[in-house]
Amino acid sequence: MIGLFKVKEKQREQAQNASRGGGGGASVKKQSAGELRLHKDISELNLPSSCTISFPNGKDDLMNFEVSIKPDDGYYHNGTFAFTFQVSPVYPHEAPKVKCKTKVYHPNIDLEGNVCLNILREDWKPVLNINTVIYGLFHLFTEPNSEDPLNHEAAQVLRDNPKLFETNVRRAMTGGYVGQTFFPRYKNLKPLYPPLYFSYSQRTFVCLLAVVKLHPPFPLETERK
């Protein structure tokens, strides 16, 4: 009787393992409601050609992906801006977490990559989707908003002097300083100003001046008696 009981218990365990995707095969990971909804959102994406999506961790990790935006108009045209998306398992009841990987001079994106977009904060609703968020990010580059800033200095320049704001944006995108902040040059963009350099004769003259200043061939006026 004891042996028969053990056999039946073993058969019950094998049946339970098989029903769970076991039985010697690979177990199947159950997708969360957030993953199922995200899979639906991605399959229904309808983006402009200037926006692309990629999955650096492969197809097994849909909850973390990147979006690249290349505006074709406005202050930021010809720039390429990369964003990371982290989607919660409770999505769409919680907005995705979005950060900008590209250092950018923008009133609604700070230097740490935090993004100020209303639908990622108080205006998020479960009926919204990834497509809506990407279009919202794209809109930030075509029409930056100075009234709801993260970079307050950039927002003030945009309000008070749009021409200077445009110059600052181009300087940041082509590599250089805006105020005390250095921005690396974006790919495929030429520097706004040509690099400063000395010719050979100019370098020679500067070096001679330095030598004369350090080792004057005659006493200076203050040393003469």
Salt bridges, closest charged atoms under 4 A:
ASP41 OD1 - ARG37 NE 2.93
GLU44 OE1 - LYS40 NZ 3.30
GLU66 OE2 - LYS101 NZ 3.09
GLU94 OE2 - LYS97 NZ 3.18
GLU122 OE1 - ARG121 NE 3.64
GLU143 OE1 - HIS139 NE2 3.92
ASP148 OD2 - ARG121 NH2 2.77
GLU166 OE1 - LYS163 NZ 3.80
GLU221 OE2 - ARG224 NH1 3.00
